[in-house]
Amino acid sequence: MTMLLLLVLVAACTSDGGGPDDDTTTDFARSVDIGGRSVYLTCNGSAAPGAPTIVLISGYHDSSDVWTQTDALDLLTPAVGPPVFPALAVSHRVCAYDRPGTLRYVDGTPLTDRSTPVRQPRTVGAIASELHDVLAAAGIVAPYVLVGHSLGGLIARAYAQTHADKVRGVVFVDAFSATIPAVFGSRWPIYRDEGLNRPVDQLPVPSMRDPASERIDFDASVAEVLAGPSFPAIPAAVLTKTESFTGLTSFPGLSADDLNRGYEQAQDALVALSPNTPHVIATGSEHCIQCSQPDLVVQATELVAGRAAAQS
């Protein structure tokens, strides 16, 4: 969940070491060393030879818990089915990880202690490079289908553009589009500074005020993505919410309605990244579609994985 959805989560919620082993079938959850620091990675399920591994990339401030924990589905309605991670693991190899500085969805919502803290803020380029290192160190062989929620969608795009040879498809789950600053124009600094990177003392969860808590340089991140290689010719799907961001009212100069409309308008640019991209409107869902409608995310991922197999 993004920081905006955390307001709901806070109200509702009061590993062994290892190394690269090219393991394509064993279920595991462990810290992976990437050159002096570690990142938590969990992988379950198996797939046919050559089939892509599905990599789940969480939104701003979120650990991998949003994909794996059944309790997360109780926070929003109308959730149907198991969480995305175990649902996909029935017929696919699927992995999720904790970015440093992200929140665990356990009692007290602490920062993850499963990944080594790093200096903040960061850019999506650095995060995509980190993900590449984690997958390589853990022996998670390509190809991949990336499923990115919110900020995770921008990370997925950066990764696909940088490592096009390793990515077979991308699912954008109410993703942050690189066109958002342009769509908001002169009001972008309001959204950036009051909504995304609000002052530390105004953050809704105590652990988020820690200097190690995830912070993103959005201007630099968007510039990296727009200046990077073209998005590869791979299957994609875009899922977009219909309901307002949870906990959001308005900011001086930017109403809640305008923010929601702008965010949703920017989704069109994600649809345009790849030919024949289905745009699924998640009716009744707010920003965390994987929590309120996990079955929809699973179905979209199955669609992209199937198209990727046919294309290859």
C-alpha positions in Angstrom: 0.0 0.0 0.0 1.1 3.5 -0.6 1.3 6.0 2.3 -2.3 7.0 1.6 -3.6 3.5 2.2 -1.5 3.1 5.3 -4.1 5.2 7.2 -6.6 2.3 6.8 -4.0 -0.3 7.6 -2.9 1.4 10.8 -6.5 1.5 12.0 -7.0 -2.2 11.2 -3.7 -3.6 12.5 -2.8 -2.8 16.0 15.1 -16.5 8.0 17.7 -18.4 7.5 20.8 -17.2 5.5 21.5 -18.5 2.1 23.3 -17.9 -1.2 22.9 -18.4 -4.9 21.9 -21.9 -5.7 19.9 -21.7 -9.0 16.9 -23.2 -7.2 13.9 -23.2 -9.5 11.5 -25.4 -7.5 12.2 -25.2 -3.8 10.0 -22.9 -1.7 12.2 -20.6 0.4 12.1 -17.3 2.4 15.6 -16.0 3.3 18.0 -13.1 3.2 20.0 -12.9 0.0 23.5 -11.3 0.1 24.1 -8.8 -2.6 27.6 -7.7 -1.8 27.8 -6.8 1.9 24.1 -6.3 2.6 21.1 -8.5 2.4 17.6 -8.4 0.9 14.8 -10.6 2.0 13.4 -12.8 -0.9 10.7 -15.4 -0.8 9.9 -17.8 -3.7 7.2 -20.5 -4.0 5.9 -22.8 -6.7 7.4 -24.2 -9.8 6.9 -23.8 -13.6 7.5 -25.6 -16.8 11.1 -25.3 -18.2 11.5 -21.9 -19.9 8.3 -20.5 -18.3 8.7 -17.1 -16.7 9.1 -16.5 -13.0 6.6 -14.0 -11.7 8.2 -11.3 -9.6 5.9 -9.2 -7.4 7.0 -5.6 -6.7 5.3 -3.7 -3.9 4.2 -0.1 -3.8 5.7 2.8 -1.9 6.6 1.9 1.7 5.3 -1.7 1.3 7.2 -4.9 2.2 6.3 -8.2 0.5 3.5 -8.8 3.1 0.9 -7.2 0.9 1.2 -10.1 -1.6 1.6 -12.9 0.9 -0.6 -12.3 4.0 -4.1 -13.5 4.2 -4.8 -10.9 6.9 -4.2 -8.1 4.4 -7.4 -9.2 2.6 -9.5 -8.5 5.6 -8.7 -4.8 5.5 -10.5 -4.0 2.3 -13.6 -5.4 0.6 -14.6 -7.2 -1.4 -11.6 -9.5 -1.4 -12.1 -12.8 -3.2 -9.7 -15.7 -3.1 -6.3 -16.1 -1.5 -3.6 -13.5 -1.6 -1.8 -13.0 -5.0 1.4 -14.8 -4.0 0.0 -18.2 -3.0 -2.7 -18.1 -5.7 -0.1 -17.7 -8.4 2.3 -20.2 -6.8 -0.2 -23.0 -7.5 0.8 -23.0 -11.2 3.8 -20.6 -11.4 7.2 -19.9 -9.9 6.5 -16.6 -8.0 8.8 -14.4 -5.9 8.4 -11.3 -3.7 10.9 -9.3 -1.7 11.3 -6.6 0.9 12.9 -3.4 -0.3 14.9 -1.8 2.5 13.0 0.6 4.7 9.5 -0.8 3.9 6.8 -1.7 6.4 5.9 -5.1 7.8 2.2 -5.6 8.2 2.5 -7.2 11.6 1.7 -5.8 15.1 3.1 -2.3 15.3 3.9 -2.0 11.5 7.7 -1.8 12.1 10.2 -1.3 9.3 11.3 -4.6 7.9 14.3 -6.1 9.7 14.7 -8.7 6.9 16.6 -6.4 4.6 19.6 -4.3 5.4 18.8 -0.5 5.7 20.2 1.8 3.0 20.6 5.5 2.7 17.4 7.3 1.7 16.1 8.7 -0.6 16.6 6.5 -3.6 15.5 6.4 -7.2 13.7 3.7 -9.1 16.9 3.2 -11.2 18.8 2.2 -8.1 16.0 0.0 -6.9 15.7 -1.8 -10.2 19.4 -2.4 -10.1 19.0 -3.8 -6.6 16.2 -6.1 -7.7 18.4 -7.4 -10.6 21.2 -8.1 -8.1 18.8 -9.9 -5.7 17.4 -12.2 -8.5 20.9 -13.0 -9.8 22.3 -13.7 -6.3 19.4 -16.0 -5.5 19.7 -17.9 -8.7 16.2 -16.9 -10.0 16.8 -17.4 -13.6 15.1 -15.3 -16.3 12.7 -14.8 -18.0 10.4 -12.8 -15.7 6.9 -11.5 -15.7 6.9 -8.4 -13.4 3.8 -7.4 -11.4 4.2 -3.9 -10.0 1.7 -2.1 -7.7 1.8 1.7 -7.5 5.5 2.7 -7.2 6.3 -0.9 -8.0 4.9 -0.3 -11.5 7.4 2.5 -12.1 10.2 0.1 -10.8 8.9 -2.7 -13.1 9.0 -0.3 -16.1 12.5 0.8 -15.2 13.6 -2.8 -14.9 12.0 -3.9 -18.2 13.6 -1.0 -20.1 17.0 -1.7 -18.6 16.9 -5.5 -18.8 14.6 -6.1 -21.8 16.2 -9.5 -22.5 15.0 -10.8 -19.1 11.4 -9.6 -19.1 8.5 -11.4 -20.9 5.7 -9.2 -19.6 4.5 -6.6 -17.1 1.3 -6.2 -15.1 0.7 -2.6 -13.9 -1.5 -2.6 -10.8 -2.8 0.9 -10.3 0.8 1.9 -11.1 2.5 5.2 -10.8 3.0 6.5 -14.3 6.0 8.4 -15.4 3.6 10.9 -17.0 2.1 12.0 -13.6 4.2 15.1 -13.2 3.3 16.3 -16.7 -0.4 15.5 -16.1 -0.5 17.5 -12.9 1.7 20.3 -14.3 2.1 23.2 -11.9 0.2 21.2 -9.2 2.7 18.3 -9.3 4.9 19.8 -6.4 1.7 19.8 -4.3 1.1 16.1 -4.9 4.8 15.2 -4.5 5.4 17.2 -1.3 2.1 16.9 0.5 0.8 13.5 -0.7 3.8 11.3 -1.6 6.7 12.8 0.4 4.9 14.7 3.1 6.9 16.1 6.0 8.3 13.4 8.3 6.4 14.6 11.3 3.1 14.2 9.4 3.7 10.6 8.5 0.8 8.3 9.7 3.0 5.4 11.1 5.7 6.0 13.7 8.2 3.7 12.0 7.9 5.7 8.8 9.5 8.7 10.6 12.7 6.6 11.0 15.6 7.9 8.8 15.8 4.4 7.4 12.2 4.5 6.1 11.8 4.4 2.4 11.9 7.7 0.6 11.8 8.2 -3.2 13.2 11.0 -5.2 10.3 11.1 -7.7 11.6 13.8 -10.0 14.9 12.0 -10.5 13.1 8.6 -10.8 10.7 9.9 -13.5 13.6 11.5 -15.4 15.5 8.2 -15.3 12.6 6.3 -16.8 11.7 8.8 -19.5 15.4 9.1 -20.5 15.9 5.4 -20.5 15.6 2.8 -23.3 12.2 2.3 -24.9 9.7 -0.1 -23.2 10.2 -3.5 -24.9 7.6 -5.1 -27.2 6.2 -7.4 -24.6 2.7 -8.2 -23.4 1.3 -6.0 -20.6 -1.9 -5.3 -18.7 -3.0 -2.3 -16.8 -5.4 -2.4 -13.8 -6.9 0.8 -12.6 -9.0 1.7 -9.5 -12.3 3.4 -9.5 -12.5 4.6 -5.9 -10.7 7.5 -4.2 -7.4 7.1 -2.4 -8.1 6.0 1.2 -7.6 8.7 3.8 -7.0 11.4 1.3 -9.0 14.7 1.5 -7.4 17.5 -0.3 -4.4 19.8 -0.3 -4.3 23.6 -0.8 -4.5 24.0 -4.6 -5.3 20.3 -5.3 -8.6 18.7 -4.5 -9.0 15.0 -3.8 -11.2 14.7 -7.0 -8.5 16.4 -9.1 -5.8 14.1 -7.7 -7.8 11.0 -8.4 -8.7 12.1 -11.9 -5.1 13.0 -12.7 -3.8 9.8 -11.4 -6.3 7.8 -13.4 -5.7 9.9 -16.5 -2.0 9.1 -16.4 -2.8 5.4 -16.6 -3.5 5.8 -20.3 0.2 6.3 -20.9 0.8 2.9 -19.4 -1.7 1.3 -21.7 0.1 3.0 -24.6 3.5 1.4 -23.7 2.7 -1.9 -25.5 0.4 -2.8 -28.4 -2.9 -4.5 -27.5 -2.6 -3.9 -23.8 -5.9 -4.6 -22.0 -7.0 -1.9 -19.6 -9.0 -3.5 -16.7 -11.1 -1.1 -14.6 -11.2 -2.6 -11.1 -14.7 -1.4 -10.3 -15.2 -0.8 -6.6 -11.6 -1.1 -5.8 -9.4 1.6 -4.4 -5.6 1.9 -4.9 -4.6 -1.5 -3.4 -6.3 -3.7 -5.9 -4.2 -6.7 -4.9 -5.8 -6.5 -1.4 -9.5 -5.8 -2.4 -9.5 -7.9 -5.6 -6.6 -10.3 -5.6 -8.3 -12.6 -8.0 -8.4 -9.8 -10.6 -4.6 -9.3 -10.3 -4.1 -13.1 -10.6 -6.2 -13.3 -13.7 -4.4 -10.4 -15.3 -1.1 -12.0 -14.5 -2.2 -15.3 -16.0 -3.3 -13.4 -19.2 0.1 -11.7 -19.6 2.0 -14.9 -18.8 -0.1 -16.8 -21.4 0.5 -14.2 -24.0 4.2 -14.2 -23.2 4.3 -17.9 -23.7 2.5 -17.6 -27.0 4.8 -14.8 -28.2 8.0 -16.7 -27.3 
